[in-house]
Amino acid sequence: MEAIKSFINDYLVWLSLPKINITDIIEILILAFLIYHVVKWVKNTRAWALVKGLIVVMAFWLLAVVFELNVILWIVTNTISVGIIAVIIVFQPEFRKALEQLGQKNLVKAIITFDDSKDRNEKFSDHTLSEIIRATFELAKTKTGALIVIEEDIALKEYENTGIAIDSIISSQLLINIFEHNTPLHDGAVILRGNRIAAATCYLPLSDNMQLSKDLGTRHRAGIGISEVTDSITIIVSEELGKVSIARGGKLIRNIDGDYLRVKLVDAQRKITDSKKIKFWKGRIKNERKVD
């Protein structure tokens, strides 16, 4: 009997479950959430190639430990600190982009959204919305290239300063005239803030997403680029095909019609409502078009 007890204590004690508290469960969930998003981010950036390279290095390091290859162990030990600094320098743009995306996400708001006073502030009027749509499809009809950025919560002052200040009431006639060929303001992007045109000929950051379609030009990449670093919604009119696309959250939705654009602008408008609501798990629009 003593032999059985001794065997259980020596070899089977690891089968007993540890005591789990509510804080342990919360900690596990937080770590699982963080690990999932880190892995997801790594797979969509150049850092994925880095991870595969690190796996190869770790495999060589493991072989060096098993076979006591002292020279390799010495090299790995003395270069690991320098290697970490080098990784941070080389992948600085990816790390910055990841932190910017993290800063744009409100985890509580993604789960439960309260219609507080800030959310109920109307971004722009119905008249402005109609003028934007009218100008967009008039430009598309004549195959006039256009890039219209609508500011939301994140200020676009940094990009506004690269262009020419206008500070004018939004009208379809003015937007059409701005993008008319051979005019001083037609090149670059127009930034809209509320019911006013803030600036024109603005320069936007180009997206470096390698998964984008190869037939996309600079205008589309600029529209996607600004949507990757801000929460703005960008309307792009193709000069070659006269098609309308929108970029938001780093994703491009191509060949949209007026009804679809209106739905997206109404969502960005945040129109004032009379009753307070609590929305759980805000969903996307059904039957949304395929994203490139």
C-alpha positions as a LaTeX table, in Angstrom:
\begin{tabular}{lrrr}
\hline
Residue & $x$ (\AA) & $y$ (\AA) & $z$ (\AA) \\
\hline
Met1 & 0.00 & 0.00 & 0.00 \\
Glu2 & 2.82 & 2.37 & 0.86 \\
Ala3 & 4.45 & 1.57 & $-2.47$ \\
Ile4 & 1.26 & 2.59 & $-4.34$ \\
Lys5 & 1.00 & 5.86 & $-2.39$ \\
Ser6 & 4.65 & 6.59 & $-3.09$ \\
Phe7 & 4.16 & 5.89 & $-6.82$ \\
Ile8 & 1.13 & 8.20 & $-6.95$ \\
Asn9 & 2.96 & 10.98 & $-5.11$ \\
Asp10 & 6.07 & 10.65 & $-7.29$ \\
Tyr11 & 4.62 & 10.11 & $-10.75$ \\
Leu12 & 0.90 & 10.94 & $-10.82$ \\
Val13 & 0.80 & 14.13 & $-8.76$ \\
Trp14 & 0.98 & 16.20 & $-11.96$ \\
Leu15 & $-2.48$ & 14.85 & $-12.92$ \\
Ser16 & $-4.16$ & 16.89 & $-10.18$ \\
Leu17 & $-5.70$ & 20.11 & $-11.38$ \\
Pro18 & $-4.35$ & 23.33 & $-9.86$ \\
Lys19 & $-6.73$ & 25.70 & $-8.11$ \\
Ile20 & $-8.08$ & 28.21 & $-10.64$ \\
Asn21 & $-9.33$ & 31.62 & $-9.56$ \\
Ile22 & $-11.40$ & 34.10 & $-11.51$ \\
Thr23 & $-8.27$ & 36.27 & $-11.95$ \\
Asp24 & $-6.51$ & 33.31 & $-13.60$ \\
Ile25 & $-9.35$ & 32.96 & $-16.12$ \\
Ile26 & $-9.26$ & 36.69 & $-16.90$ \\
Glu27 & $-5.50$ & 36.54 & $-17.32$ \\
Ile28 & $-5.77$ & 33.58 & $-19.70$ \\
Leu29 & $-8.38$ & 35.38 & $-21.81$ \\
Ile30 & $-6.27$ & 38.55 & $-22.00$ \\
Leu31 & $-3.15$ & 36.61 & $-23.01$ \\
Ala32 & $-5.09$ & 34.58 & $-25.58$ \\
Phe33 & $-6.52$ & 37.80 & $-27.06$ \\
Leu34 & $-3.09$ & 39.46 & $-27.24$ \\
Ile35 & $-1.34$ & 36.40 & $-28.69$ \\
Tyr36 & $-4.06$ & 35.97 & $-31.34$ \\
His37 & $-3.81$ & 39.59 & $-32.51$ \\
Val38 & 0.00 & 39.57 & $-32.45$ \\
Val39 & 0.09 & 36.42 & $-34.60$ \\
Lys40 & $-2.57$ & 37.89 & $-36.93$ \\
Trp41 & $-0.57$ & 41.12 & $-37.26$ \\
Val42 & 2.69 & 39.24 & $-37.87$ \\
Lys43 & 1.20 & 37.14 & $-40.68$ \\
Asn44 & 0.02 & 40.27 & $-42.53$ \\
Thr45 & 3.36 & 42.12 & $-42.44$ \\
Arg46 & 7.00 & 41.62 & $-43.38$ \\
Ala47 & 7.54 & 40.44 & $-39.80$ \\
Trp48 & 6.27 & 36.99 & $-40.88$ \\
Ala49 & 9.51 & 36.45 & $-42.84$ \\
Leu50 & 11.40 & 37.53 & $-39.72$ \\
Val51 & 9.59 & 34.96 & $-37.59$ \\
Lys52 & 10.48 & 32.18 & $-40.04$ \\
Gly53 & 14.10 & 33.31 & $-39.93$ \\
Leu54 & 14.06 & 33.28 & $-36.12$ \\
Ile55 & 12.67 & 29.73 & $-36.17$ \\
Val56 & 15.64 & 28.63 & $-38.30$ \\
Val57 & 18.06 & 30.35 & $-35.90$ \\
Met58 & 16.38 & 28.71 & $-32.88$ \\
Ala59 & 16.65 & 25.31 & $-34.58$ \\
Phe60 & 20.43 & 25.81 & $-35.03$ \\
Trp61 & 20.68 & 27.01 & $-31.43$ \\
Leu62 & 18.86 & 23.87 & $-30.21$ \\
Leu63 & 21.22 & 21.65 & $-32.20$ \\
Ala64 & 24.16 & 23.55 & $-30.73$ \\
Val65 & 22.87 & 22.91 & $-27.19$ \\
Val66 & 22.26 & 19.20 & $-27.84$ \\
Phe67 & 25.65 & 18.58 & $-29.47$ \\
Glu68 & 27.52 & 21.12 & $-27.30$ \\
Leu69 & 28.71 & 23.25 & $-30.22$ \\
Asn70 & 30.36 & 25.91 & $-28.06$ \\
Val71 & 31.35 & 28.31 & $-30.84$ \\
Ile72 & 27.78 & 28.59 & $-32.15$ \\
Leu73 & 26.46 & 28.99 & $-28.60$ \\
Trp74 & 28.98 & 31.79 & $-27.97$ \\
Ile75 & 27.97 & 33.61 & $-31.18$ \\
Val76 & 24.25 & 33.37 & $-30.41$ \\
Thr77 & 24.73 & 34.49 & $-26.80$ \\
Asn78 & 26.81 & 37.52 & $-27.73$ \\
Thr79 & 24.72 & 38.72 & $-30.68$ \\
Ile80 & 21.17 & 38.29 & $-29.37$ \\
Ser81 & 21.03 & 41.74 & $-27.73$ \\
Val82 & 22.34 & 43.43 & $-30.89$ \\
Gly83 & 19.90 & 41.39 & $-32.96$ \\
Ile84 & 16.91 & 42.62 & $-30.95$ \\
Ile85 & 17.93 & 46.25 & $-31.51$ \\
Ala86 & 18.46 & 45.58 & $-35.22$ \\
Val87 & 14.98 & 44.03 & $-35.51$ \\
Ile88 & 13.38 & 47.08 & $-33.87$ \\
Ile89 & 15.19 & 49.42 & $-36.27$ \\
Val90 & 14.44 & 47.41 & $-39.43$ \\
Phe91 & 10.77 & 46.85 & $-38.62$ \\
Gln92 & 10.10 & 50.26 & $-37.09$ \\
Pro93 & 7.38 & 51.13 & $-39.70$ \\
Glu94 & 5.49 & 47.90 & $-38.93$ \\
Phe95 & 5.68 & 48.46 & $-35.17$ \\
Arg96 & 4.48 & 52.04 & $-35.58$ \\
Lys97 & 1.58 & 50.95 & $-37.76$ \\
Ala98 & 0.58 & 48.27 & $-35.23$ \\
Leu99 & 0.56 & 50.81 & $-32.38$ \\
Glu100 & $-1.47$ & 53.26 & $-34.48$ \\
Gln101 & $-4.05$ & 50.58 & $-35.24$ \\
Leu102 & $-4.18$ & 49.62 & $-31.57$ \\
Gly103 & $-4.76$ & 53.25 & $-30.63$ \\
Gln104 & $-7.65$ & 53.51 & $-33.09$ \\
Lys105 & $-9.52$ & 50.58 & $-31.55$ \\
Asn106 & $-11.86$ & 51.11 & $-28.64$ \\
Leu107 & $-12.34$ & 47.60 & $-27.26$ \\
Val108 & $-15.26$ & 48.53 & $-25.01$ \\
Lys109 & $-17.00$ & 50.43 & $-27.82$ \\
Ala110 & $-16.59$ & 47.43 & $-30.13$ \\
Ile111 & $-18.65$ & 45.31 & $-27.71$ \\
Ile112 & $-21.20$ & 47.75 & $-26.29$ \\
Thr113 & $-21.85$ & 51.15 & $-27.81$ \\
Phe114 & $-23.70$ & 53.79 & $-25.82$ \\
Asp115 & $-25.16$ & 56.68 & $-27.79$ \\
Asp116 & $-23.46$ & 59.32 & $-25.68$ \\
Ser117 & $-23.31$ & 63.02 & $-26.50$ \\
Lys118 & $-20.13$ & 62.63 & $-28.56$ \\
Asp119 & $-21.54$ & 59.88 & $-30.74$ \\
Arg120 & $-24.73$ & 61.89 & $-31.29$ \\
Asn121 & $-22.90$ & 64.90 & $-32.68$ \\
Glu122 & $-23.74$ & 64.98 & $-36.36$ \\
Lys123 & $-20.57$ & 65.05 & $-38.45$ \\
Phe124 & $-22.16$ & 66.68 & $-41.50$ \\
Ser125 & $-25.62$ & 67.54 & $-42.78$ \\
Asp126 & $-27.89$ & 65.67 & $-45.17$ \\
His127 & $-27.31$ & 68.43 & $-47.73$ \\
Thr128 & $-23.53$ & 67.89 & $-47.53$ \\
Leu129 & $-24.03$ & 64.14 & $-47.91$ \\
Ser130 & $-26.10$ & 64.62 & $-51.06$ \\
Glu131 & $-23.58$ & 67.09 & $-52.51$ \\
Ile132 & $-20.72$ & 64.63 & $-51.98$ \\
Ile133 & $-22.62$ & 61.82 & $-53.72$ \\
Arg134 & $-23.70$ & 64.08 & $-56.60$ \\
Ala135 & $-20.14$ & 65.33 & $-57.16$ \\
Thr136 & $-18.69$ & 61.82 & $-56.95$ \\
Phe137 & $-20.84$ & 60.35 & $-59.69$ \\
Glu138 & $-20.67$ & 63.43 & $-61.90$ \\
Leu139 & $-16.87$ & 63.03 & $-61.78$ \\
Ala140 & $-17.21$ & 59.31 & $-62.48$ \\
Lys141 & $-19.46$ & 60.00 & $-65.46$ \\
Thr142 & $-16.76$ & 62.14 & $-67.12$ \\
Lys143 & $-13.93$ & 59.84 & $-65.94$ \\
Thr144 & $-12.34$ & 62.60 & $-63.91$ \\
Gly145 & $-10.01$ & 61.20 & $-61.24$ \\
Ala146 & $-10.78$ & 62.28 & $-57.69$ \\
Leu147 & $-9.66$ & 61.57 & $-54.13$ \\
Ile148 & $-11.99$ & 62.81 & $-51.36$ \\
Val149 & $-11.09$ & 62.18 & $-47.71$ \\
Ile150 & $-13.79$ & 62.64 & $-45.05$ \\
Glu151 & $-12.38$ & 63.29 & $-41.59$ \\
Glu152 & $-13.89$ & 61.49 & $-38.61$ \\
Asp153 & $-12.51$ & 61.29 & $-35.05$ \\
Ile154 & $-8.78$ & 61.34 & $-35.90$ \\
Ala155 & $-7.71$ & 64.81 & $-37.02$ \\
Leu156 & $-6.17$ & 65.10 & $-40.50$ \\
Lys157 & $-4.37$ & 68.40 & $-39.83$ \\
Glu158 & $-0.99$ & 66.79 & $-40.61$ \\
Tyr159 & $-2.14$ & 65.94 & $-44.15$ \\
Glu160 & $-4.18$ & 69.13 & $-44.53$ \\
Asn161 & $-0.99$ & 71.16 & $-44.06$ \\
Thr162 & 0.54 & 69.53 & $-47.16$ \\
Gly163 & $-2.13$ & 71.10 & $-49.39$ \\
Ile164 & $-3.77$ & 74.45 & $-50.01$ \\
Ala165 & $-6.30$ & 75.71 & $-47.47$ \\
Ile166 & $-9.79$ & 76.38 & $-48.84$ \\
Asp167 & $-12.21$ & 76.45 & $-45.87$ \\
Ser168 & $-15.35$ & 76.59 & $-47.98$ \\
Ile169 & $-18.87$ & 75.22 & $-47.72$ \\
Ile170 & $-19.14$ & 71.84 & $-49.50$ \\
Ser171 & $-20.94$ & 71.94 & $-52.81$ \\
Ser172 & $-20.97$ & 69.53 & $-55.71$ \\
Gln173 & $-20.04$ & 72.31 & $-58.15$ \\
Leu174 & $-16.94$ & 73.26 & $-56.16$ \\
Leu175 & $-15.79$ & 69.64 & $-55.77$ \\
Ile176 & $-16.22$ & 69.03 & $-59.50$ \\
Asn177 & $-14.33$ & 72.21 & $-60.34$ \\
Ile178 & $-11.44$ & 71.32 & $-58.00$ \\
Phe179 & $-10.78$ & 68.01 & $-59.78$ \\
Glu180 & $-11.22$ & 69.41 & $-63.29$ \\
His181 & $-8.20$ & 68.66 & $-65.48$ \\
Asn182 & $-5.53$ & 71.33 & $-65.97$ \\
Thr183 & $-6.59$ & 73.34 & $-62.92$ \\
Pro184 & $-4.18$ & 74.28 & $-60.10$ \\
Leu185 & $-6.02$ & 72.24 & $-57.44$ \\
His186 & $-6.87$ & 69.04 & $-59.32$ \\
Asp187 & $-3.78$ & 67.04 & $-58.30$ \\
Gly188 & $-3.87$ & 65.41 & $-54.86$ \\
Ala189 & $-6.63$ & 64.82 & $-52.33$ \\
Val190 & $-9.41$ & 66.99 & $-50.96$ \\
Ile191 & $-9.99$ & 66.82 & $-47.20$ \\
Leu192 & $-13.53$ & 67.40 & $-45.89$ \\
Arg193 & $-14.19$ & 68.36 & $-42.28$ \\
Gly194 & $-17.81$ & 68.56 & $-41.22$ \\
Asn195 & $-19.70$ & 70.66 & $-43.77$ \\
Arg196 & $-16.61$ & 72.36 & $-45.14$ \\
Ile197 & $-13.80$ & 71.66 & $-47.59$ \\
Ala198 & $-10.69$ & 72.09 & $-45.46$ \\
Ala199 & $-7.97$ & 71.82 & $-48.11$ \\
Ala200 & $-7.11$ & 70.54 & $-51.59$ \\
Thr201 & $-4.01$ & 69.16 & $-53.32$ \\
Cys202 & $-3.13$ & 67.28 & $-50.13$ \\
Tyr203 & $-0.53$ & 64.51 & $-50.15$ \\
Leu204 & $-1.50$ & 61.20 & $-48.55$ \\
Pro205 & 0.65 & 58.24 & $-47.45$ \\
Leu206 & 0.75 & 55.35 & $-49.92$ \\
Ser207 & $-0.16$ & 51.89 & $-48.70$ \\
Asp208 & 2.66 & 49.33 & $-48.77$ \\
Asn209 & 0.27 & 46.38 & $-48.53$ \\
Met210 & 1.71 & 43.75 & $-50.90$ \\
Gln211 & $-1.63$ & 41.92 & $-51.11$ \\
Leu212 & $-3.35$ & 44.73 & $-53.02$ \\
Ser213 & $-4.27$ & 44.15 & $-56.64$ \\
Lys214 & $-1.49$ & 45.07 & $-59.07$ \\
Asp215 & $-3.87$ & 47.08 & $-61.27$ \\
Leu216 & $-4.37$ & 49.69 & $-58.55$ \\
Gly217 & $-2.69$ & 53.02 & $-59.23$ \\
Thr218 & $-1.26$ & 55.70 & $-56.97$ \\
Arg219 & $-4.65$ & 57.28 & $-56.31$ \\
His220 & $-6.12$ & 54.06 & $-54.92$ \\
Arg221 & $-2.99$ & 53.26 & $-52.89$ \\
Ala222 & $-3.11$ & 56.74 & $-51.38$ \\
Gly223 & $-6.77$ & 56.27 & $-50.47$ \\
Ile224 & $-6.01$ & 52.96 & $-48.78$ \\
Gly225 & $-2.89$ & 54.40 & $-47.14$ \\
Ile226 & $-4.76$ & 57.22 & $-45.35$ \\
Ser227 & $-7.43$ & 54.74 & $-44.23$ \\
Glu228 & $-4.73$ & 52.52 & $-42.66$ \\
Val229 & $-3.41$ & 55.26 & $-40.36$ \\
Thr230 & $-6.67$ & 57.13 & $-39.62$ \\
Asp231 & $-10.36$ & 56.34 & $-39.20$ \\
Ser232 & $-11.33$ & 58.46 & $-42.22$ \\
Ile233 & $-13.46$ & 57.29 & $-45.12$ \\
Thr234 & $-11.98$ & 57.97 & $-48.56$ \\
Ile235 & $-13.84$ & 58.15 & $-51.88$ \\
Ile236 & $-11.77$ & 57.33 & $-54.98$ \\
Val237 & $-12.89$ & 57.95 & $-58.55$ \\
Ser238 & $-10.87$ & 56.12 & $-61.18$ \\
Glu239 & $-9.65$ & 58.25 & $-64.07$ \\
Glu240 & $-9.21$ & 55.23 & $-66.38$ \\
Leu241 & $-12.51$ & 53.42 & $-65.80$ \\
Gly242 & $-14.74$ & 56.03 & $-64.17$ \\
Lys243 & $-15.53$ & 53.61 & $-61.34$ \\
Val244 & $-16.09$ & 54.67 & $-57.72$ \\
Ser245 & $-14.42$ & 52.95 & $-54.77$ \\
Ile246 & $-14.19$ & 53.67 & $-51.05$ \\
Ala247 & $-11.38$ & 52.91 & $-48.60$ \\
Arg248 & $-11.87$ & 52.48 & $-44.89$ \\
Gly249 & $-9.88$ & 50.67 & $-42.23$ \\
Gly250 & $-7.19$ & 49.71 & $-44.74$ \\
Lys251 & $-9.69$ & 47.93 & $-47.01$ \\
Leu252 & $-10.84$ & 48.91 & $-50.48$ \\
Ile253 & $-14.37$ & 48.32 & $-51.74$ \\
Arg254 & $-14.52$ & 48.77 & $-55.50$ \\
Asn255 & $-17.19$ & 49.50 & $-58.11$ \\
Ile256 & $-19.84$ & 50.83 & $-55.74$ \\
Asp257 & $-23.08$ & 52.58 & $-56.69$ \\
Gly258 & $-24.81$ & 55.63 & $-55.25$ \\
Asp259 & $-26.99$ & 53.68 & $-52.83$ \\
Tyr260 & $-24.03$ & 51.88 & $-51.32$ \\
Leu261 & $-22.06$ & 55.10 & $-50.98$ \\
Arg262 & $-25.03$ & 56.75 & $-49.28$ \\
Val263 & $-25.24$ & 53.93 & $-46.73$ \\
Lys264 & $-21.55$ & 54.30 & $-45.88$ \\
Leu265 & $-21.79$ & 58.08 & $-45.62$ \\
Val266 & $-24.87$ & 57.88 & $-43.40$ \\
Asp267 & $-22.88$ & 55.58 & $-41.12$ \\
Ala268 & $-20.04$ & 58.14 & $-41.01$ \\
Gln269 & $-22.52$ & 60.99 & $-40.58$ \\
Arg270 & $-23.64$ & 59.84 & $-37.10$ \\
Lys271 & $-26.99$ & 61.49 & $-37.47$ \\
Ile272 & $-28.68$ & 62.71 & $-34.29$ \\
Thr273 & $-31.35$ & 60.37 & $-32.95$ \\
Asp274 & $-34.05$ & 61.13 & $-30.40$ \\
Ser275 & $-33.82$ & 57.99 & $-28.31$ \\
Lys276 & $-30.82$ & 56.59 & $-26.48$ \\
Lys277 & $-29.86$ & 53.08 & $-27.48$ \\
Ile278 & $-27.42$ & 50.40 & $-26.45$ \\
Lys279 & $-26.10$ & 48.37 & $-29.35$ \\
Phe280 & $-24.45$ & 45.01 & $-28.85$ \\
Trp281 & $-21.84$ & 43.72 & $-31.31$ \\
Lys282 & $-22.20$ & 46.24 & $-34.10$ \\
Gly283 & $-22.52$ & 44.30 & $-37.34$ \\
Arg284 & $-21.42$ & 45.09 & $-40.88$ \\
Ile285 & $-23.78$ & 45.78 & $-43.69$ \\
Lys286 & $-25.07$ & 42.54 & $-45.13$ \\
Asn287 & $-24.09$ & 41.51 & $-48.64$ \\
Glu288 & $-21.10$ & 43.87 & $-48.57$ \\
Arg289 & $-19.13$ & 43.83 & $-51.79$ \\
Lys290 & $-15.97$ & 41.84 & $-52.17$ \\
Val291 & $-12.84$ & 43.61 & $-50.87$ \\
Asp292 & $-9.60$ & 43.48 & $-52.85$ \\
\hline
\end{tabular}
